[in-house]
């Protein structure tokens, strides 16, 4: 399950990503990031995915990177901090990041929530 809450004052999208996460749910989530264009041209995302259980293959990562590249084209900048605990999820996020074609999309992986919050709020 993926839930979102947008803080208009700080342009931060808070995302909680937990439970079984398949390819289709990630594709829908990434596509939904376009919904905040009317609110801001610089989107900050703080995603807590420590309880996410990835149920897709690394073969799907290029398609998901393509979705993020499409989303990035709607914004001037996107700064995305994601918090993981599982090593597999961290590796997938790093491979996903390598496939993003837009220079205005920055994805950073964290294992500590306070560090992720600091990074998002200091940009």
C-alpha positions as CSV (number, residue, x, y, z in Angstrom):
1,X,0.0,0.0,0.0
2,X,1.3,3.4,-1.0
3,X,-0.1,6.6,0.7
4,X,0.8,10.2,0.0
5,X,0.4,13.5,1.8
6,X,1.6,16.8,0.3
7,X,2.8,19.6,2.5
8,X,2.1,22.7,0.4
9,X,4.1,25.0,2.7
10,X,7.4,23.1,2.2
11,X,6.7,21.4,-1.1
12,X,7.4,18.1,0.4
13,X,5.5,15.0,-0.6
14,X,5.4,12.5,2.3
15,X,5.1,8.9,1.0
16,X,4.6,5.7,3.0
17,X,5.3,2.6,1.0
18,X,4.6,-0.7,2.8
19,X,3.4,-4.2,2.2
20,X,3.7,-6.0,-1.1
21,X,4.9,-3.7,-3.9
22,X,4.6,-5.1,-7.4
23,X,5.6,-3.6,-10.7
24,X,2.1,-2.2,-11.5
25,X,1.7,-0.5,-8.1
26,X,5.1,1.2,-8.5
27,X,4.3,2.3,-12.1
28,X,1.0,3.9,-10.8
29,X,2.8,5.5,-7.9
30,X,5.5,7.0,-10.1
31,X,2.9,8.3,-12.5
32,X,0.9,9.9,-9.7
33,X,3.9,12.1,-8.9
34,X,2.8,14.3,-11.8
35,X,-0.3,15.3,-9.8
36,X,1.7,17.9,-7.9
37,X,2.9,20.0,-10.9
38,X,0.2,22.6,-10.2
39,X,1.5,23.0,-6.7
40,X,5.3,23.4,-7.3
41,X,8.0,23.2,-10.0
42,X,10.5,21.7,-7.4
43,X,9.1,18.6,-5.8
44,X,10.7,17.2,-2.6
45,X,9.8,13.6,-1.8
46,X,10.4,11.9,1.5
47,X,9.5,8.2,1.1
48,X,9.5,5.7,3.9
49,X,9.7,2.3,2.3
50,X,11.2,0.4,5.3
51,X,8.2,-1.9,5.4
52,X,7.9,-2.4,1.6
53,X,8.3,-5.9,0.3
54,X,9.4,-5.7,-3.4
55,X,7.7,-8.3,-5.5
56,X,9.0,-7.4,-8.9
57,X,12.2,-8.3,-10.8
58,X,15.3,-6.3,-11.6
59,X,14.2,-6.8,-15.2
60,X,11.4,-4.3,-14.5
61,X,13.8,-1.5,-13.3
62,X,14.5,0.0,-16.8
63,X,10.7,0.4,-17.3
64,X,10.3,2.0,-13.9
65,X,13.3,4.3,-14.5
66,X,11.6,5.4,-17.7
67,X,8.5,6.3,-15.7
68,X,10.5,8.4,-13.4
69,X,12.2,10.1,-16.3
70,X,8.8,11.0,-17.7
71,X,7.7,12.4,-14.3
72,X,10.9,14.5,-14.1
73,X,10.1,16.2,-17.4
74,X,7.1,17.9,-15.7
75,X,9.3,19.6,-13.0
76,X,12.3,21.9,-12.9
77,X,13.7,19.6,-10.1
78,X,12.7,16.5,-8.2
79,X,14.6,15.5,-5.0
80,X,13.6,12.1,-3.8
81,X,14.8,10.7,-0.5
82,X,13.8,7.1,0.1
83,X,14.4,5.2,3.4
84,X,15.0,1.4,3.1
85,X,16.2,-1.3,5.5
86,X,16.4,-4.3,3.2
87,X,19.6,-4.6,1.1
88,X,17.7,-5.8,-2.0
89,X,15.5,-2.7,-1.9
90,X,18.6,-0.5,-1.6
91,X,20.2,-2.2,-4.6
92,X,17.1,-1.9,-6.7
93,X,16.8,1.8,-5.8
94,X,20.4,2.4,-6.9
95,X,19.9,0.5,-10.2
96,X,16.6,2.5,-10.7
97,X,18.5,5.7,-10.2
98,X,21.2,4.7,-12.7
99,X,18.5,4.4,-15.3
100,X,16.9,7.8,-14.9
101,X,17.6,9.8,-18.0
102,X,16.8,13.3,-16.6
103,X,19.4,15.3,-14.8
104,X,16.8,17.1,-12.8
105,X,15.7,14.0,-10.8
106,X,17.9,13.2,-7.8
107,X,17.2,10.0,-5.9
108,X,19.1,9.3,-2.7
109,X,18.8,6.2,-0.5
110,X,18.9,6.4,3.2
111,X,18.7,3.9,6.1
112,X,18.0,6.6,8.7
113,X,14.9,8.7,8.7
114,X,16.4,11.8,10.3
115,X,19.2,11.9,7.7
116,X,16.6,11.7,4.9
117,X,14.6,14.5,6.5
118,X,17.7,16.6,6.9
119,X,18.7,16.1,3.2
120,X,15.2,17.0,1.9
121,X,14.9,20.1,4.1
122,X,18.3,21.4,3.4
123,X,18.2,21.4,-0.4
